Amino acid sequence: MTKKAPLVVANWKLNGGTDLICTSVASIRNQNFNVQVGIAPPYVYISELVTFLRNSPIMVGSQNVSKFESGAFTGETSAQMLKEVGCQFCLIGHSERRQVFLENSESCRTKVERALAAGVMPIICIGENAQQYEMGLTRDILYRQLHHTLEGLSLNGQSLAVAYEPVWAIGTGRAASVEVVGEVHQFIFDELVVMLGEDANSVQILYGGSVKKDNAAELLAIDHVDGLLVGGASLDPEHFVQICRVAGTG
Ligand SMILES: O=C(CO)COP(=O)(O)O
């Protein structure tokens, strides 16, 4: 099958600051990767990163977005605000948001709609936890997360990505095997076709969970792996550059 140009996204989580922005931007800005690269720093650094990356093809995004449009919602940031400061994408439903902040697929659905309406590309994160994996429930969990979030949605030519991030692989140094990723990404693609028809072909499906420079190539070689979502390894600018380089030479 023909591979789409890969998308490699750095999720800094609750890490980083001006120092990391300076070192990351310095190591990545002048590289000529054959990949689309995105960086999602904490909200407060988005504007600074956008300024540093002006005239660069590297995208800046957020790690979350409010399900509300505006009003008395202390601590929230709307999709429209993200758009205004230069965000091109936002992560939605990361497992840490689902687990620690009790987000569910219904709120993720609203967030996806808000992001699309504002012209910010949603990257919807889905994945099963260790217990669900061991009980063989991966497909059931992903089916529910996908269908609640996407069923009946019209993309109208807008970009959307889905990231498969098995919770048991996040931050553990134990990425999912090539076999597991291959089966799950095929399953996700098939469900996208059921829900979105032709539009499914434009959706990029990323893998996340202990991605490193040493496993990036084998993960990206799998059918329907269209990119990577990188946590820990993205905090080391040299390591992240190497992952992007591997992705760009696949
Ligand atoms: O959660 C992740 C990216 O969103 C993955 O994190 P790690 O790469 O640290 O496993």
The ligand as an ORCA input file, in Angstrom:
! r2SCAN-3c Opt
* xyz 0 1
  O       1.630      9.612     25.896
  C       2.426      9.626     24.969
  C       2.346     10.640     23.910
  O       1.115     11.297     23.926
  C       3.534      8.652     24.881
  O       4.420      8.903     25.909
  P       5.850      8.148     25.911
  O       6.446      8.361     24.551
  O       6.620      8.820     26.998
  O       5.565      6.700     26.171
*
